Amino acid sequence: MADLRANTGGIRSPNPFWLASAPPTNSGDQIKRAFDAGWGGAVWKTLGSPIQNVSSRFGALNFRGTRAVGFNNIELITDRPLEVNFREIVDVKKHYPDNAVIVSLMVETEEEWRDIIKRSIDAGADGLELNFGCPHGMCERGMGSAVGQEPKINERITSWAVGYSTVPVLVKLTPNVSDILPHGRAAQRGGAHGVSLINTIKSIIGVDIDRFVLEPRVAGLSTNGGYCGAAVKPIALHMVAQLARDHEFQLPISGIGGISNWRDAVEFLLLGSSSVQVCTEVMLRGYRVVEDMIEGLNTYMDEKGIANLDGLVGKAIPSYSEWGNLDLNYDTVAKINPSSCIGCQLCMVACMDGAHQCIHPNPDGTRVPFVDESECVGCNLCQIVCPVPGCITLEEVKDRLPPASWNDHVEHGAALREKKGVH
């Protein structure tokens, strides 16, 4: 079995799977149940001056029958007294000393930061996470993403926290910026032991077209919220990788954003995360999703011959290059497996209307479409729309000579189609 023990900026846990700061980490009883299920760590729902939250507060984006591919919330920080939270932190650490308890914090003044940091550490926190990412409600009060979008403020408050803390400090970065690098570097200058990202993306999940009100509704009004769930994974992967490949940035990363299964977690680890945080998938399916994540990661690492997480973290970063460095001579074409093709023609429709018009009805009258390889540019749209896994593959071709001119290219394709009886 692979060694899944994780270390992010000095915060150690039995595996890299942490619960993100959110409703699933709102109480000690919840976190104890999560640890029983197998989670290696948990980031406590953000502590600060308790807030009265609204009702309703969640919204979802469902796409083609899927369940909540995107998720939105307008919930804020803890609505429970700080004294209750701290007592529960003590209790959790007493019963689960080997699991990581990281306390998320968000306050305003330096004095408030000093006080809440001391109380969190006295309660037994293994680490702190500074919430510089909340995109609604708190940012209007000068906290959350209002801090995360200003590198100088990020650096200043981080330096306060690090100065007052005796445990590792992570800075949770907001994705609501044009470039993540200045913000990660600001956290590093402030002395942070690591960063976590991404927090939720400022968004409107939808509109009730009968009531003419944004979702989720609070009486007759609503507001922008924070977008998360599977749909944000590509954005999160990009920002994590941007920091991991930056030579000036040298901090560990806890990756967050759309992690639904062990494969998603592996992608974050390969792009530089040393731990991963999960929220939405737990809200939709419960704490036990971690069982498959642990088993899947273990099996994957064993099959790859990777003994521990250090052999996995950042392994894909060398492949991340600039567009101008890509090999323009690398050439692929689509191949359709006739034995698995069901003749749905989705690839042909997509290619004709959305790509390069190289897939046509087969002149022999069979259900398997014909790929005009002289026209195929290997865009892989056909593979994306194909409902049969593995039916369409992109295969490398070597020494395929391009036509001398565009006219030759057109004539060549037309002649080939005429030869095969395709119109």
Number of C-alpha atoms within 10 A of each C-alpha: 11 16 15 20 17 22 18 23 20 15 22 20 23 17 23 27 26 28 30 27 25 21 20 22 22 20 18 20 13 15 25 21 13 23 22 13 15 21 29 26 30 27 26 28 24 24 26 20 18 14 15 12 13 14 12 15 18 17 22 19 16 12 10 6 7 9 12 19 19 20 26 27 24 25 22 22 25 24 17 16 13 17 10 11 20 21 13 18 25 17 17 23 19 11 10 15 12 15 23 23 27 29 29 29 26 22 21 15 10 13 11 14 21 17 12 20 24 16 14 24 20 12 19 21 26 24 26 28 24 27 27 28 30 30 27 24 18 19 17 11 10 12 20 27 28 21 24 31 23 15 18 17 18 26 24 17 21 25 20 17 27 20 12 16 18 15 19 21 28 33 34 29 29 27 24 19 15 8 12 21 18 17 26 34 22 23 30 23 17 23 22 25 23 23 28 27 26 27 27 27 23 21 18 19 21 15 14 11 9 6 9 10 17 19 25 25 19 14 10 9 11 18 18 20 27 22 25 28 25 18 17 20 20 12 14 23 24 15 21 28 22 19 24 22 17 12 7 12 18 15 20 22 30 29 33 30 31 27 28 20 18 21 14 17 27 21 20 29 28 19 29 27 29 25 29 27 25 29 24 26 20 19 13 13 10 14 23 16 19 25 14 12 22 21 12 17 21 19 14 16 20 15 10 9 11 16 15 17 23 17 13 20 21 20 14 15 15 9 8 13 10 7 8 7 8 9 8 8 9 11 16 19 19 23 17 19 13 14 8 13 19 14 14 14 19 16 22 24 16 19 21 14 9 11 17 15 16 20 24 20 18 15 16 12 8 11 15 21 23 20 20 19 18 19 19 19 14 20 15 18 16 25 22 14 16 19 15 13 11 12 16 22 17 16 12 11 11 10 8 11 7 12 14 8 9 10 10 12 15 13 13 16 18 17 13 15 19 11 10 14 12 17 9
